[in-house]
Amino acid sequence: MSGRITKADKQLRGDPRYDDKILSRFINCVMHEGRKSSAQRAVYGALDLIEKRTNGEPPAIDIFHKAVDNVKPRVE
């Protein structure tokens, strides 16, 4: 049955710390050779560093979402 549409968005769960699907997808992109825990450690370490440098205002997850929005292509 080629050409089937998968329900990938429904199968994707939020990440354990922030329960965010976009962050979960980013962690999956960072993952190398199936090592998800290493990818999570790297991403969460970066988010913790952002929290530390900004003193928690705004939250690191908001900064992450703004960074993702800045990278997205703008198509009319």
MMTF fields as JSON, N, C-alpha, C and O atoms, coordinates in Angstrom:
{
  "mmtfVersion": "1.0.0",
  "mmtfProducer": "UNKNOWN",
  "numBonds": 303,
  "numAtoms": 304,
  "numGroups": 76,
  "numChains": 1,
  "numModels": 1,
  "chainsPerModel": [1],
  "groupsPerChain": [76],
  "chainIdList": ["A"],
  "bondAtomList": [4, 2, 8, 6, 12, 10, 16, 14, 20, 18, 24, 22, 28, 26, 32, 30, 36, 34, 40, 38, 44, 42, 48, 46, 52, 50, 56, 54, 60, 58, 64, 62, 68, 66, 72, 70, 76, 74, 80, 78, 84, 82, 88, 86, 92, 90, 96, 94, 100, 98, 104, 102, 108, 106, 112, 110, 116, 114, 120, 118, 124, 122, 128, 126, 132, 130, 136, 134, 140, 138, 144, 142, 148, 146, 152, 150, 156, 154, 160, 158, 164, 162, 168, 166, 172, 170, 176, 174, 180, 178, 184, 182, 188, 186, 192, 190, 196, 194, 200, 198, 204, 202, 208, 206, 212, 210, 216, 214, 220, 218, 224, 222, 228, 226, 232, 230, 236, 234, 240, 238, 244, 242, 248, 246, 252, 250, 256, 254, 260, 258, 264, 262, 268, 266, 272, 270, 276, 274, 280, 278, 284, 282, 288, 286, 292, 290, 296, 294, 300, 298],
  "bondOrderList": [1, 1, 1, 1, 1, 1, 1, 1, 1, 1, 1, 1, 1, 1, 1, 1, 1, 1, 1, 1, 1, 1, 1, 1, 1, 1, 1, 1, 1, 1, 1, 1, 1, 1, 1, 1, 1, 1, 1, 1, 1, 1, 1, 1, 1, 1, 1, 1, 1, 1, 1, 1, 1, 1, 1, 1, 1, 1, 1, 1, 1, 1, 1, 1, 1, 1, 1, 1, 1, 1, 1, 1, 1, 1, 1],
  "groupList": [{"groupName": "MET", "atomNameList": ["N", "CA", "C", "O"], "elementList": ["N", "C", "C", "O"], "formalChargeList": [0, 0, 0, 0], "bondAtomList": [1, 0, 2, 1, 3, 2], "bondOrderList": [1, 1, 2], "singleLetterCode": "M", "chemCompType": "L-PEPTIDE LINKING"}, {"groupName": "SER", "atomNameList": ["N", "CA", "C", "O"], "elementList": ["N", "C", "C", "O"], "formalChargeList": [0, 0, 0, 0], "bondAtomList": [1, 0, 2, 1, 3, 2], "bondOrderList": [1, 1, 2], "singleLetterCode": "S", "chemCompType": "L-PEPTIDE LINKING"}, {"groupName": "GLY", "atomNameList": ["N", "CA", "C", "O"], "elementList": ["N", "C", "C", "O"], "formalChargeList": [0, 0, 0, 0], "bondAtomList": [1, 0, 2, 1, 3, 2], "bondOrderList": [1, 1, 2], "singleLetterCode": "G", "chemCompType": "PEPTIDE LINKING"}, {"groupName": "ARG", "atomNameList": ["N", "CA", "C", "O"], "elementList": ["N", "C", "C", "O"], "formalChargeList": [0, 0, 0, 0], "bondAtomList": [1, 0, 2, 1, 3, 2], "bondOrderList": [1, 1, 2], "singleLetterCode": "R", "chemCompType": "L-PEPTIDE LINKING"}, {"groupName": "ILE", "atomNameList": ["N", "CA", "C", "O"], "elementList": ["N", "C", "C", "O"], "formalChargeList": [0, 0, 0, 0], "bondAtomList": [1, 0, 2, 1, 3, 2], "bondOrderList": [1, 1, 2], "singleLetterCode": "I", "chemCompType": "L-PEPTIDE LINKING"}, {"groupName": "THR", "atomNameList": ["N", "CA", "C", "O"], "elementList": ["N", "C", "C", "O"], "formalChargeList": [0, 0, 0, 0], "bondAtomList": [1, 0, 2, 1, 3, 2], "bondOrderList": [1, 1, 2], "singleLetterCode": "T", "chemCompType": "L-PEPTIDE LINKING"}, {"groupName": "LYS", "atomNameList": ["N", "CA", "C", "O"], "elementList": ["N", "C", "C", "O"], "formalChargeList": [0, 0, 0, 0], "bondAtomList": [1, 0, 2, 1, 3, 2], "bondOrderList": [1, 1, 2], "singleLetterCode": "K", "chemCompType": "L-PEPTIDE LINKING"}, {"groupName": "ALA", "atomNameList": ["N", "CA", "C", "O"], "elementList": ["N", "C", "C", "O"], "formalChargeList": [0, 0, 0, 0], "bondAtomList": [1, 0, 2, 1, 3, 2], "bondOrderList": [1, 1, 2], "singleLetterCode": "A", "chemCompType": "L-PEPTIDE LINKING"}, {"groupName": "ASP", "atomNameList": ["N", "CA", "C", "O"], "elementList": ["N", "C", "C", "O"], "formalChargeList": [0, 0, 0, 0], "bondAtomList": [1, 0, 2, 1, 3, 2], "bondOrderList": [1, 1, 2], "singleLetterCode": "D", "chemCompType": "L-PEPTIDE LINKING"}, {"groupName": "GLN", "atomNameList": ["N", "CA", "C", "O"], "elementList": ["N", "C", "C", "O"], "formalChargeList": [0, 0, 0, 0], "bondAtomList": [1, 0, 2, 1, 3, 2], "bondOrderList": [1, 1, 2], "singleLetterCode": "Q", "chemCompType": "L-PEPTIDE LINKING"}, {"groupName": "LEU", "atomNameList": ["N", "CA", "C", "O"], "elementList": ["N", "C", "C", "O"], "formalChargeList": [0, 0, 0, 0], "bondAtomList": [1, 0, 2, 1, 3, 2], "bondOrderList": [1, 1, 2], "singleLetterCode": "L", "chemCompType": "L-PEPTIDE LINKING"}, {"groupName": "PRO", "atomNameList": ["N", "CA", "C", "O"], "elementList": ["N", "C", "C", "O"], "formalChargeList": [0, 0, 0, 0], "bondAtomList": [1, 0, 2, 1, 3, 2], "bondOrderList": [1, 1, 2], "singleLetterCode": "P", "chemCompType": "L-PEPTIDE LINKING"}, {"groupName": "TYR", "atomNameList": ["N", "CA", "C", "O"], "elementList": ["N", "C", "C", "O"], "formalChargeList": [0, 0, 0, 0], "bondAtomList": [1, 0, 2, 1, 3, 2], "bondOrderList": [1, 1, 2], "singleLetterCode": "Y", "chemCompType": "L-PEPTIDE LINKING"}, {"groupName": "PHE", "atomNameList": ["N", "CA", "C", "O"], "elementList": ["N", "C", "C", "O"], "formalChargeList": [0, 0, 0, 0], "bondAtomList": [1, 0, 2, 1, 3, 2], "bondOrderList": [1, 1, 2], "singleLetterCode": "F", "chemCompType": "L-PEPTIDE LINKING"}, {"groupName": "ASN", "atomNameList": ["N", "CA", "C", "O"], "elementList": ["N", "C", "C", "O"], "formalChargeList": [0, 0, 0, 0], "bondAtomList": [1, 0, 2, 1, 3, 2], "bondOrderList": [1, 1, 2], "singleLetterCode": "N", "chemCompType": "L-PEPTIDE LINKING"}, {"groupName": "CYS", "atomNameList": ["N", "CA", "C", "O"], "elementList": ["N", "C", "C", "O"], "formalChargeList": [0, 0, 0, 0], "bondAtomList": [1, 0, 2, 1, 3, 2], "bondOrderList": [1, 1, 2], "singleLetterCode": "C", "chemCompType": "L-PEPTIDE LINKING"}, {"groupName": "VAL", "atomNameList": ["N", "CA", "C", "O"], "elementList": ["N", "C", "C", "O"], "formalChargeList": [0, 0, 0, 0], "bondAtomList": [1, 0, 2, 1, 3, 2], "bondOrderList": [1, 1, 2], "singleLetterCode": "V", "chemCompType": "L-PEPTIDE LINKING"}, {"groupName": "HIS", "atomNameList": ["N", "CA", "C", "O"], "elementList": ["N", "C", "C", "O"], "formalChargeList": [0, 0, 0, 0], "bondAtomList": [1, 0, 2, 1, 3, 2], "bondOrderList": [1, 1, 2], "singleLetterCode": "H", "chemCompType": "L-PEPTIDE LINKING"}, {"groupName": "GLU", "atomNameList": ["N", "CA", "C", "O"], "elementList": ["N", "C", "C", "O"], "formalChargeList": [0, 0, 0, 0], "bondAtomList": [1, 0, 2, 1, 3, 2], "bondOrderList": [1, 1, 2], "singleLetterCode": "E", "chemCompType": "L-PEPTIDE LINKING"}],
  "groupTypeList": [0, 1, 2, 3, 4, 5, 6, 7, 8, 6, 9, 10, 3, 2, 8, 11, 3, 12, 8, 8, 6, 4, 10, 1, 3, 13, 4, 14, 15, 16, 0, 17, 18, 2, 3, 6, 1, 1, 7, 9, 3, 7, 16, 12, 2, 7, 10, 8, 10, 4, 18, 6, 3, 5, 14, 2, 18, 11, 11, 7, 4, 8, 4, 13, 17, 6, 7, 16, 8, 14, 16, 6, 11, 3, 16, 18],
  "groupIdList": [1, 2, 3, 4, 5, 6, 7, 8, 9, 10, 11, 12, 13, 14, 15, 16, 17, 18, 19, 20, 21, 22, 23, 24, 25, 26, 27, 28, 29, 30, 31, 32, 33, 34, 35, 36, 37, 38, 39, 40, 41, 42, 43, 44, 45, 46, 47, 48, 49, 50, 51, 52, 53, 54, 55, 56, 57, 58, 59, 60, 61, 62, 63, 64, 65, 66, 67, 68, 69, 70, 71, 72, 73, 74, 75, 76],
  "secStructList": [7, 6, 6, 7, 7, 7, 7, 2, 2, 2, 2, 7, 7, 7, 7, 6, 6, 6, 7, 7, 2, 2, 2, 2, 2, 2, 2, 2, 2, 2, 7, 7, 6, 6, 7, 2, 2, 2, 2, 2, 2, 2, 2, 2, 2, 2, 2, 2, 2, 2, 2, 2, 2, 2, 6, 6, 1, 1, 7, 2, 2, 2, 2, 2, 2, 2, 2, 2, 2, 2, 2, 1, 7, 7, 7, 7],
  "xCoordList": [0.821, 0.0, 0.867, 0.899, 1.546, 2.374, 1.492, 0.381, 2.001, 1.257, 0.329, -0.441, 0.402, -0.444, 0.022, 1.219, -0.908, -0.584, -0.444, -1.358, 0.701, 0.915, 0.415, 0.255, 0.177, -0.286, 0.885, 0.839, 1.935, 3.162, 2.931, 3.517, 2.082, 1.834, 1.097, 1.309, 0.241, -0.474, 0.426, 0.245, 1.398, 2.292, 3.377, 3.915, 3.706, 4.755, 4.261, 3.226, 5.005, 4.664, 5.548, 6.622, 5.095, 5.894, 7.106, 7.142, 8.088, 9.297, 8.996, 8.007, 9.828, 9.532, 9.551, 8.79, 10.404, 10.543, 9.509, 8.88, 9.329, 8.455, 7.123, 6.222, 6.988, 5.804, 5.486, 4.352, 6.509, 6.396, 6.741, 7.798, 5.849, 6.068, 7.149, 7.871, 7.274, 8.304, 9.692, 10.608, 9.838, 11.117, 11.411, 12.563, 10.384, 10.564, 11.036, 11.904, 10.474, 10.891, 12.336, 13.1, 12.706, 14.079, 15.062, 16.138, 14.683, 15.536, 15.71, 16.801, 14.647, 14.743, 15.665, 16.331, 15.718, 16.622, 18.073, 18.984, 18.287, 19.637, 20.158, 21.367, 19.255, 19.624, 20.485, 20.2, 21.535, 22.456, 22.581, 22.874, 22.359, 22.462, 21.553, 21.924, 20.383, 19.395, 19.68, 19.054, 20.591, 20.948, 20.133, 20.614, 18.904, 17.994, 18.365, 18.223, 18.831, 19.175, 20.347, 20.386, 21.294, 22.41, 21.924, 22.375, 20.999, 20.444, 19.647, 19.736, 18.868, 18.109, 19.042, 18.786, 20.118, 21.08, 21.695, 21.863, 22.032, 22.635, 21.646, 21.995, 20.428, 19.424, 19.024, 18.944, 18.773, 18.383, 19.537, 19.306, 20.762, 21.919, 21.996, 22.298, 21.72, 21.717, 20.591, 20.787, 19.411, 18.296, 18.575, 18.191, 19.241, 19.614, 20.617, 20.557, 21.533, 22.512, 21.833, 22.207, 20.836, 20.069, 19.33, 19.327, 18.708, 17.998, 18.953, 18.605, 20.157, 21.144, 21.621, 21.777, 21.85, 22.358, 21.302, 21.633, 20.031, 18.962, 18.25, 17.289, 18.706, 18.079, 16.599, 15.809, 16.236, 14.879, 13.845, 12.674, 14.207, 13.255, 13.729, 14.783, 13.068, 11.935, 12.384, 13.58, 11.441, 11.809, 12.552, 12.347, 13.397, 14.231, 13.385, 13.777, 12.242, 11.401, 10.842, 10.665, 10.561, 10.089, 11.197, 10.941, 12.419, 13.56, 13.776, 14.096, 13.605, 13.74, 12.694, 13.017, 11.44, 10.381, 10.649, 10.392, 11.163, 11.477, 12.603, 12.57, 13.6, 14.705, 14.212, 14.655, 13.302, 12.747, 11.941, 12.009, 11.176, 10.407, 11.317, 10.98, 12.467, 13.405, 14.056, 14.449, 14.171, 14.832, 13.866, 14.291, 12.583, 11.592, 11.584, 11.754, 11.389, 11.285, 9.942, 8.913, 9.985, 8.756, 8.295, 8.943, 7.18, 6.674, 5.309, 4.463, 5.104, 3.811, 2.919, 1.781],
  "yCoordList": [-1.181, 0.0, 1.247, 1.987, 1.471, 2.666, 3.896, 3.831, 4.994, 6.236, 6.477, 7.437, 5.595, 5.801, 7.008, 7.286, 7.714, 8.862, 8.372, 7.758, 8.648, 8.232, 9.314, 10.47, 8.938, 9.871, 10.26, 10.089, 10.786, 11.092, 12.163, 12.091, 13.16, 14.212, 13.684, 14.167, 12.707, 12.133, 11.217, 11.084, 10.584, 9.676, 10.414, 9.885, 11.629, 12.398, 12.893, 13.552, 12.57, 13.029, 14.207, 14.39, 14.987, 16.099, 15.596, 14.45, 16.457, 16.04, 15.915, 16.474, 15.196, 14.933, 16.17, 16.236, 17.142, 18.268, 19.37, 19.85, 19.777, 20.901, 20.469, 21.295, 19.217, 18.682, 19.494, 19.921, 19.693, 20.509, 19.652, 19.024, 19.626, 18.773, 19.319, 18.541, 20.635, 21.208, 20.895, 20.558, 21.006, 20.672, 19.181, 18.792, 18.354, 16.917, 16.603, 15.752, 17.282, 17.077, 17.548, 16.919, 18.653, 19.159, 18.162, 17.921, 17.589, 16.586, 15.387, 14.823, 14.996, 13.877, 14.213, 13.323, 15.475, 15.875, 15.897, 15.602, 16.244, 16.286, 14.872, 14.64, 13.937, 12.567, 11.935, 12.075, 11.244, 10.588, 9.124, 8.8, 8.249, 6.797, 6.286, 5.358, 6.867, 6.387, 6.728, 6.158, 7.625, 7.978, 9.187, 10.32, 8.912, 9.989, 10.626, 11.838, 9.845, 10.403, 11.376, 12.379, 11.092, 12.02, 13.314, 14.401, 13.188, 14.38, 15.215, 16.443, 14.547, 15.269, 15.985, 17.126, 15.322, 15.938, 17.187, 18.197, 17.129, 18.276, 19.434, 20.58, 19.139, 20.191, 20.792, 22.013, 19.949, 20.469, 21.226, 22.19, 20.801, 21.529, 22.928, 23.898, 23.023, 24.33, 25.205, 26.401, 24.619, 25.393, 25.837, 26.938, 24.987, 25.377, 26.523, 27.42, 26.489, 27.565, 28.883, 29.948, 28.801, 29.996, 30.545, 31.753, 29.658, 30.088, 30.785, 31.796, 30.237, 30.785, 32.166, 33.074, 32.317, 33.589, 34.684, 35.864, 34.308, 35.319, 35.46, 36.221, 34.738, 34.747, 34.364, 34.815, 33.542, 33.005, 33.919, 33.541, 35.089, 36.005, 36.377, 37.007, 36.054, 35.147, 33.694, 33.408, 32.782, 31.363, 30.851, 31.348, 29.872, 29.338, 28.749, 28.818, 28.173, 27.574, 28.646, 28.404, 29.831, 30.941, 31.427, 31.757, 31.47, 31.858, 30.818, 31.171, 29.547, 28.48, 28.647, 28.537, 28.912, 29.082, 30.301, 30.26, 31.386, 32.564, 32.268, 32.736, 31.496, 31.119, 30.257, 30.427, 29.34, 28.486, 29.326, 29.101, 30.296, 31.175, 32.032, 32.32, 32.439, 33.247, 32.433, 32.991, 31.138, 30.282, 29.808, 29.485, 29.768, 29.294, 30.178, 31.392, 29.588, 30.415, 31.143, 30.606, 32.365, 33.156, 33.059, 33.592, 32.382, 32.172, 32.834, 32.679, 33.572, 34.208, 33.347, 33.724],
  "zCoordList": [0.0, 0.0, 0.0, 0.983, -1.067, -1.121, -1.264, -1.79, -0.795, -0.884, 0.291, 0.296, 1.299, 2.479, 3.25, 3.328, 3.811, 4.636, 6.07, 6.621, 6.662, 8.04, 8.986, 8.594, 10.208, 11.219, 12.115, 13.334, 11.486, 12.209, 13.27, 14.351, 12.981, 13.964, 15.184, 16.296, 14.985, 16.126, 16.942, 18.152, 16.284, 16.989, 17.757, 18.73, 17.333, 17.99, 19.343, 19.438, 20.37, 21.725, 22.083, 21.511, 23.018, 23.505, 24.268, 24.717, 24.409, 25.124, 26.615, 27.089, 27.36, 28.769, 29.675, 30.64, 29.378, 30.29, 30.04, 30.983, 28.773, 28.459, 27.83, 27.682, 27.466, 26.794, 25.534, 25.321, 24.713, 23.514, 22.299, 22.26, 21.308, 20.143, 19.218, 18.596, 19.113, 18.244, 18.805, 18.056, 20.109, 20.743, 20.592, 20.397, 20.679, 20.501, 19.086, 18.891, 18.111, 16.722, 16.522, 15.789, 17.173, 17.088, 17.702, 17.155, 18.836, 19.477, 18.554, 18.468, 17.867, 16.929, 15.762, 15.232, 15.353, 14.268, 14.738, 13.964, 15.995, 16.552, 16.799, 16.775, 17.034, 17.378, 16.282, 15.093, 16.703, 15.781, 16.17, 17.321, 15.21, 15.397, 16.505, 17.225, 16.653, 17.609, 19.057, 19.951, 19.314, 20.696, 21.145, 21.158, 21.506, 21.869, 23.204, 23.363, 24.153, 25.455, 25.343, 26.055, 24.462, 24.247, 23.606, 23.964, 22.655, 22.009, 23.014, 23.013, 23.871, 24.888, 25.85, 26.233, 26.24, 27.153, 26.536, 27.22, 25.248, 24.572, 24.461, 24.743, 24.054, 23.874, 25.214, 25.345, 26.207, 27.52, 28.18, 28.909, 27.932, 28.438, 27.836, 28.531, 26.531, 25.868, 26.41, 26.625, 26.631, 27.173, 28.608, 29.003, 29.388, 30.749, 30.735, 31.576, 29.784, 29.663, 29.279, 29.77, 28.399, 28.023, 29.243, 29.48, 30.013, 31.228, 32.192, 32.801, 32.323, 33.252, 32.801, 33.618, 31.504, 30.993, 30.959, 31.075, 30.802, 30.749, 32.082, 32.19, 33.101, 34.429, 34.384, 35.214, 33.425, 33.364, 32.753, 32.697, 32.296, 31.67, 30.293, 30.197, 29.246, 29.102, 29.23, 29.164, 29.41, 29.542, 28.297, 27.189, 28.499, 27.412, 26.296, 25.131, 26.619, 25.581, 24.659, 23.465, 25.199, 24.355, 23.427, 22.269, 23.932, 23.099, 22.0, 20.865, 22.331, 21.339, 20.234, 19.051, 20.617, 19.616, 18.735, 17.532, 19.319, 18.528, 17.547, 16.409, 17.976, 17.098, 15.94, 14.805, 16.223, 15.163, 14.179, 12.971, 14.689, 13.805, 12.927, 11.779, 13.462, 12.68, 11.566, 10.542, 11.755, 10.773, 9.683, 8.573, 9.995, 9.025, 7.786, 7.891, 6.628, 5.426, 5.401, 5.811, 4.916, 4.789, 3.342, 2.441, 3.121, 1.78, 1.675, 2.556, 0.591, 0.387, -0.46, -0.739]
}
